[in-house]
Structures are given as C-alpha cells and as structure tokens.
Amino acid sequence: MPSVSGLLEQRELAARRRVEELREEADRVQAELVVAEQDWKEWLIARSRVDEVLAGR
C-alpha cells in the first residue's frame, strides 16, 4: 500500500502537469487572439477607407 506522502506527491505531480498544460493552451489562445484582433482592425480600417472614398472625400 502506498504511503500518504507518496499519494500526496502523485496528486501534486498531476496538478502541476495540469497547470502546465493549461498554461500552454492559454499561450496558444493568446497568440491566436492577437492575430484575430489584428485582422479585425484591418477590416475596420478597410471599411473606413471605402466609406471615405464613397463619400467623395
């Protein structure tokens, strides 16, 4: 039968691995968000430019 200390160590290791996995996922999502925000800003600028041209400015 495993010791209490050994069981706690196993749980700690599993929790640490989960945190590391979530941090990696958060980094990936953050990078995707930066790209998506830039794309959105470019579309806003494009629409603004078209509005200016159509308004005859």
C-alpha positions as CSV (number, residue, x, y, z in Angstrom):
1,M,0.0,0.0,0.0
2,P,1.4,3.4,-1.0
3,S,2.3,5.9,1.8
4,V,0.2,9.0,2.4
5,S,3.2,11.1,1.4
6,G,3.5,9.1,-1.8
7,L,-0.1,9.6,-2.7
8,L,0.1,13.3,-2.0
9,E,3.2,13.5,-4.2
10,Q,1.3,11.8,-7.0
11,R,-1.6,14.2,-6.7
12,E,0.8,17.2,-6.6
13,L,2.5,16.0,-9.8
14,A,-0.8,15.5,-11.6
15,A,-1.9,19.0,-10.5
16,R,1.3,20.5,-11.7
17,R,1.1,18.8,-15.1
18,R,-2.5,20.1,-15.5
19,V,-1.4,23.7,-14.7
20,E,1.4,23.4,-17.3
21,E,-1.0,22.1,-19.9
22,L,-3.4,24.9,-19.2
23,R,-0.6,27.5,-19.4
24,E,0.4,26.1,-22.8
25,E,-3.2,26.3,-24.0
26,A,-3.6,29.8,-22.7
27,D,-0.4,30.9,-24.5
28,R,-1.7,29.4,-27.7
29,V,-5.1,31.0,-27.4
30,Q,-3.5,34.4,-26.5
31,A,-1.4,34.2,-29.7
32,E,-4.5,33.4,-31.8
33,L,-6.3,36.3,-30.2
34,V,-3.6,38.7,-31.2
35,V,-3.8,37.6,-34.8
36,A,-7.6,37.8,-34.8
37,E,-7.6,41.3,-33.3
38,Q,-5.2,42.5,-35.9
39,D,-7.3,41.0,-38.7
40,W,-10.4,42.7,-37.2
41,K,-8.6,46.1,-37.0
42,E,-7.5,45.8,-40.6
43,W,-11.1,45.2,-41.7
44,L,-12.2,48.2,-39.7
45,I,-9.6,50.3,-41.5
46,A,-10.6,48.9,-44.9
47,R,-14.3,49.7,-44.3
48,S,-13.4,53.2,-43.1
49,R,-11.3,53.8,-46.2
50,V,-14.1,52.6,-48.5
51,D,-16.6,54.9,-46.7
52,E,-14.3,57.8,-47.3
53,V,-14.0,57.1,-51.0
54,L,-17.7,56.6,-51.4
55,A,-18.4,59.8,-49.6
56,G,-16.2,61.7,-52.1
57,R,-13.6,62.9,-49.6
